[in-house]
Structure formats: structure tokens, C-alpha cells
Amino acid sequence: MNRMKMFLLVSTVSVMAISAKTEVRKEAPMPGQKVLISIGGEPYLTEQGFEEFLEQVKESEPQLSVYMQMDPDGIREQLLKAKKQEAIMNAWAKKEKVTDKTTYKTRKKIGEDALHSMLVHQEFVEAHKAEPTITDAKKFYEENKTKDPNLGTPGGVTAKGLKFSTDKAAVDFNALLKKDAYNIDKLAEQDKNLDVQDLGLISEGGFSFVDPKIKEVVVANKTFPTSNVVKVSDNEYWVVISLEEQKPEFEPFEQVKDAIMQQLAGQHVEAMFEREVPKYEKEFKVKTHPENLTKHAAAQPKPVTQHKAADTAPKAPKAHEAPKAPHAHAV
């Protein structure tokens, strides 16, 4: 089992352990059920209990289902080892009366509060959200396939250009270019002083580094190759050669459907919070009183060294994001 799988398993077991009880559980096996873990001869985990645990982990971490298909026995063995470790720690906790310790009670309260907030958030979303439909997804696909690089290549015009400082110089070169059938590469070989720049693919909906004035002229061309003189400023003129048009190529809708549905689902949740929260704020007469916040002087910024400073400032969660319950191993 590789390190990626081990990391996944440790993470999922940690999540499941948030709500784990510290006392040793005595699970009475149903008739025909095999005992997988016992403590002092008493059943701790039966085959049925393990299967239920496995389903919970798969629900909390969908990627586990993929790993299960590749190595089902290996995954089960690792999860059983994790449950064995849980059993040992729970037995130790009972012996040491861990649940009576102040540190345990404090951490349990913090974890329970975080878990409560997370579950209430989930319930609120499920009670108010409207799932996107296939019709919504198809509409999004048609409206965005020429703009969203994840949906394909929008197409456009390949172009090259040369910059001049005067209008006359640009017009004269453009005339020479037309006379030579727009063969800019040939002219560049003949005159090494020509600074020909590859402008790449320019499209109406796609991102481009070229000046908007150049982009507007290029995308308006209908015949290729062709050239235009474009004034960018009083001392910047461009001769732009539009070489050829590339037709757009898009991913089939069926291949991107799931990704679109997921994206729309997130947008629907955001819209739901913007719509519903003000209603409940008014209904429950919820008010904030920022004037009562204790004022603190801003810390003086430390000098930045020549090394690249990492952005370590904590980021506040968005209003619609659920607080994350802390990861904790069962004890």
C-alpha cells in the first residue's frame, strides 16, 4: 500500500474518530456474525459493525471507493488495524479514567461545538438548496464553452506583429508586407532588425496579452492572411498580420457534465445563502454590535527580508462555509 493510501486512511479514520466514545464498547454479535476485534474476551467489533464503519468512511471520503476497487483486501486490512488501535486506546482511556481529566473535557467541548456547527450547516444547506438540473448544465455549457478553457479551445486567429514609433513607418511596412503576400517570415530573414513578435491565438472570448485595440481589429478579420495598422498610442503603432483562423474545439458535453453540475451546485449554495440568510436574520431579529468589539492597535509590520515571504495569515471562512471540526484520534 503506497503512502497516498496510508495518508487517506489516516485522514478518514481521524474524521470518524471525532465522534468516537472513549469507553470500551461491548458489541453483542448477532447470530452468525464473526467477531473481528475483542478485548479481554469481550466482543469489540463484529463483521457487521466493521462493514458499517467502512460505509461511513467511504461516505466521508469518496476516493476510498476508487482505492477499494484496486486493492479491496489491502484497504480492509489497514482499516481493521486502525480500529484495533482505536480499541487499544479506548481500553487504555477507560483504565486511566481519561474522561475525568479537565484537558479531555475541554477538548471534548471544543470538538462537540465544532461538530455541531458543521452538522447544522449541512442540515441548513440540505433544507434550502435547489439542485442544478441537466437543463441548467446544458445552458451553462452553451453559454461558456467559448470562454471557459475547461470546456475546450474557443478558437480564434493566430497573429504576429511588429511595433513602430510612427504612423508612416508602420504604413510603409504594411504596404511592403502586402506586396510580398504577407510573408512576414521571409521579410524577417531578409532584415534581421525586424522584431517580429508572435501574438499567439487571439479570440474574442479568450484571454490574451495583446492590447485590446489590436485584439478588436484581429478578431474582426474575415479573410486570411491579412494585415492591419493599429494605433495603440501617439508613439506606438503596430502592423498586425492575421495569419489563419482556428475553429473552436469543445469537449463533449457528456464528458464535462459532472464537473459542470458540481460547479453549479456550489453556485446554487452561494445564491441560497444570499437569499435565505437575510430572511432569517429579519425573522429572528439577529443583530451584530461591532461597536462593542474591543479595539486593538494594529501590529507594526515587520521588515520583509529578501527571501520570498510566505503568506501565513489565517484566512477567514466565507459566510456560507461550514466550520471544520478538528481532526482527532480516538482515545
NORQUI-V483789 format. One record per helix or strand. SS is the DSSP state (a for helix, b for strand). FROM is the first residue (numbers start at 1). TO is the last residue. If there is no record, write none. Layout:
BEGIN
ss:SS from:FROM to:TO
ss:SS from:FROM to:TO
END
This chain:
BEGIN
ss:a from:3 to:17
ss:b from:35 to:39
ss:b from:42 to:46
ss:a from:47 to:60
ss:a from:63 to:70
ss:a from:72 to:96
ss:a from:98 to:100
ss:a from:102 to:128
ss:a from:134 to:144
ss:a from:149 to:151
ss:b from:152 to:153
ss:b from:156 to:164
ss:a from:167 to:179
ss:a from:184 to:190
ss:b from:197 to:202
ss:a from:212 to:220
ss:b from:226 to:233
ss:b from:236 to:246
ss:b from:249 to:250
ss:a from:253 to:283
ss:a from:290 to:292
END
